[in-house]
Amino acid sequence: MGLFSFLTQGIAIDLGTANTVIMYNDKIVVDEPSIVAFDVSTHKLIAIGKKARQMHGKTHENIKTVRPLSDGVIADFDAAEIMIREMIKMSYPKRRLFTPALRLVVGIPSGSTEVERRAVRDSSEQAGAREVYMIHEPMAAAIGIGIDVEAPDGNMIIDIGGGTTEIAVISLGGIVCNRSIRIAGDDFTDDIQEYMRHQHNIKIGDRTAEDIKINVGAALSELDKPPQDYLVRGPHQMTALPIEISVSYQEISHCLDKSINKIETALLSILELTPPELYADIYRNGIYLTGGGALLLGMDKRLSEKTNLPVRVSEDPLHAVARGTGIALKNIDKFQFLMR
């Protein structure tokens, strides 16, 4: 067994639309934006992760930035393969005598089609993986926050990522009912951009909209501890002259309302499908909120008011899926029945 583990490298990947997180030896070794930058003429990789994100929206005609994943699934196969390969390299110790065989466990949306799963498997294999296992993100999130997924107990997970929101009821090591909707962090960012254009006549890019979401993103218009207004600079849409706008969390909660309503509708539809005995467990245990969307101010309170159920934001919600995939990798024999 010792020789086998020496020859095989186990890596857990949360392949997210916004960020890719890699776990190795129970530690997060890579946490980078899912974006790559290429030279247009030579197709040579220029940058990956944080460096590529700094270039996003600021490139000239010879440089192109690409987000390989869209709505939680691979949209650009070649870029995804390069991104996975380079991020795996970032997770290795700097000096190695040889590269061992790779065993990957990858988190995927619960609503992935066979074609989308095949794209993840092919990209991982092209990036050098010998064994590829896939685990549904809500199941990985449940494992990552310490839930005993094999217990005869109902638990509801809402994982609001960059491309998809995953809602699942888990019991006895399986997903009883689930819904995967393509409304998540990227849609919130788009909503903010559109709102700033229509309401303030100011053009902003993805990065600025993301910064607004992080600083004053809110799901409720009344908060106990409101954040300070956020200052936004950019060109006026009509005159192209520079303007400066102060944005409050109330404005952002208003512009995100439609998208959050869709998440609430999906949540209510899953609660309708939940068997009564499991519903009773959820009433007792509460709903667990993970993913970047869980960090929106007041999101837990809003969902709790909508469902009359307790809603808890998990500890370190951004890395819940990554930690779960890491635990599944470490205990691969125990959790193999959960993987595809």
N, C-alpha and C positions, 0 to 999 in steps of 0.2 A: 504493500500500500504506500509505503514511504517513497519507493522508487517511482510508482505511478504518479503520485502527487508532484514529484520533482519534474516529471516529464510533461505534466499537464498544468496549464495556467487557467485558473478560474476567474472570470470577470463578470460582474453584474452591471447591466446598463439600463438606465431609464432614458430611453430614446424619446425625448420630448420635442414638441413643436418649437418651444421657446428656448429650452435649455436641455443639454445632455449631461447626465450625471453618471459617473462610473465609480463602482465600489470594488476595491481590491483588498483582500485581507481584512475585511470588516471596517475599512476606512474609506471615506470619500476622497478619491485621488484626483478626480477631474470633475469640475462643475463649470461648464462653459456654455455660452450661447450657441444654439444650433444654427450656425451660419459659417459659410466659407467664402473666400474671395479668390477669384481667378484672374489671370492675365488673359484677356480676350483673344489675342492673336496666337499665343503659344499654348493656351489651355493649361498653363502651369499654375499650381497652387501658390498663392501669395501669402494668405493668412487664414487662420481658423479661430473660431471661438471669440474671445474678447477683442482681439486685434481686428478681426474681420467686422465685428459689430461696430467698432469705432469708425470703420470706413463706410459703413452702410449709410446711404443717402449723401455721401460726400465724394463719390468716385468720379473719375473722368472716363472718357470713352474706351480706354484701354483696360480698365479694371471693372469687373462685374462681381457684385456680391449676390450669393444665392442662399436661400433658406431651403434645405433639401426636404424638410417635412412641412406638410400643410394639413390642417385639420387632424393632426395626430397620426397621419400616415405618410409614407414616402411619396413625394411628388417628383423628385429628380433622383433617379436611380444612381447615376454616375457620381453626382455630388454627395449623395448619402454614403456610398461606398468609400469615397475618399475621406469624408468626415469621420466615419467610424474607424477606419484604419489609423488615421492620424491621432485621434483621441485615445485609441488603445495604446499607441506608441507613447503618448504622454503619461500613461498610467504605469509604464514599466520603470524599473530602476535604470539609471543611466547606462551602467556598464553591465553587459551580459555576455556570457560566452556563446550562448545560442538562444534562439527563440523557441520556447516550448509550444506544444500543441495547445490551441485555445479552446476553452469551453465557455460559451457565453449563455447567460440567462438574460433575456430582454423583456422589458415590460411593454405590452401592447394594449391598445384600447379594446374594451370588451365587445365593441360592435364591429371589430375588424372583419372584413370579408376574407375569403380564402386567398384571393388575389393579393390583398394587402399584406396578409401574413406571409405569403410566398415572397413578396418584395423584401420584407424584413429579413427573412431567412437567406435569400440570395445575396443581399447586400452584406450581411454578416459573414457569409461563406466567402464571398469575393474579397472581403477585408482580412481573411486569413483564419476564420474560425473553423475548427474541425467538428465540434458539436455545438448546436444551437438549440436552446430551449426557450419557449415563450410563455409568459405568464400574464394573465389579464391584470391591468393596472389596479382596479379596485381591490382585487384579491391581494396583490402585492402591497398596496397601501394598508390594508387591514393587518397583514403580517408585520409590516413596518412599524405600526403604532402599537404593537403588542397584543393584538386580539388573538385569542385561541380560535383559529378558523375551523378547527376540526370538532369543536364542542357543539353539542345539540342546543345551540343558543342563537337567536337571530340578532344580527348586527347590520346596520345600514351605514354604508360609506358613500360620501359624495366627494369625488375628486375633481376639482375644477382646475384644469391644466391650461396650456397655452392654446391648444387646438380643439380639445374636446372636454366635455363635462361627463364624467362617468358616475352613474348612480346605480348602486347594487345592494341587494339584500343577500347576506352571506350566512350559511349555516351548514354544519356537517361537512366542511371542506369543499363546498360547492356554491355556485351563484344560483340562488333560487329564482330571482327575477332581476332584470337589469335594464338600463337604458343608457345609450351612449349618444349624446347630442353634440352637434358641431357648433356649439355656442360656448365660448370660453374667453380666455385672456386676450387673444388676438381680436375678437369681436369687440371687447371692451375698448381696446386701443383704437379700432376703427370708429367706434361710436364717439370717442373723444375728439378725434380728428374732424369728423363731420360736424360735431357740435361747435367746435372752435371756428370752423369756416362759416357756418350759418349764423351763429350767435354773435361772434366778435369780428367776423371778416378777416381772420388771421390764418395764414397758411402755416401748418406745422407738419413735421415729418413723423415717422414711426417712433423714433427715439425720444422726441420731445413728448409725444402722446404717452409713451411708456413711463416717462419720468413724472408726468402729471398723475397717471394712475397710481404710481408707487407712493407719491407724496400726499395727494389729496383724494385718492380713489375711495369712494364710500358707497355703501348699499342703502344707507338711510340718510334722510335729510336732517335728522335731529340726533346728535351724538352727545354723550356725556362728556367726552374729552375731545373736542374738535381740534383738528390740526390747523396750523397757520395757513393762510392763503399762499398759493404758489405763483411765482412771477414767471410769465411766459413772454418771450421775445420772438418776433418774426415779421415777415412782410405783410402789409395790408393787401387784401385780395384784389382791390380795385386800383389802388395807386402804386403799389409795390414799395411804398415808403415804410421804414421800420416803425413798428409800434410795440408797446409794452402793455400786457394785460395781466391783471391780478385775478386768479381763478380760485374760487372757494369750493370746499367739499360738497356744499349743497348743490352747486351747479353740476358737478360730476355725478352725484347721486341721481339727479334728474335725467342726465343724458344716458346713464347706464340702465335706467329703469326698464326699458323694453327688453333688453337682453336678459336681465335678471328675472323678469317675468317668465321668460321661456324656460329658464332653469326651474323656477317654482312649479310651472305647469308639468314639466317632466317628473319632478319629485312627487307631485300629487298623483300622477298616473301610476307610478311605481307603488305608492302606498295603497292605492286601490287594488293592485294585483297581489299584495303581500298577504299570505295566509294568516288567519286570525291569531294562531299561537305565536307566530314570529312577530306579528304586530305588537303583541303584549310584551315580548322581549325588547323590542325597539323602544316602546314606551318607557320601559324600565332602564334600559342602557343608554338611550339617547341616540342621536345621529352624529356620526363622526365626519368632520369636515377637513379635507386635505387638499394639497395643491396650492399654487400661487393665488388662485381666486379666493382662497380661505382668508387671505391677508387683507382683503377689502374691508375697510372699517364698517362694522355693523352687519356684516354678512350673516354671522351666526344668529344675531338677534332677529334679523329680518326673516330668515327661514324658520326660526322658532315661532315667531308670531304667526306665520302663514300656516304652520302645521300643528301648532299647539303641542309640539314635542321638544324635549331638550336637545339643543344642538351644541356640540363641543368642537372647538378648533383644536386639532391635534398638536402636540409638541413638534416643532420643526416641520410644518406641513409641506414645505418645498421639497424635502428629501424623503418623505414617507414612502413613496413608490421605490426609490433607489434603495433604501434600507431594506424594504421587503424583498426585493429581488436579490439583495446580498444575503439575506437570511435563507431564502429559498436555494440559492447556490450552495451555501455552506451545508445545508441539510437536504441535499438533492435527492437522496434516497427516500426521505420522509415526504417530501413535497412533489415528487415526480408525477404523481397522479393529477396535480393541478396544472401541469405544463403540457404544451403542445409540441 
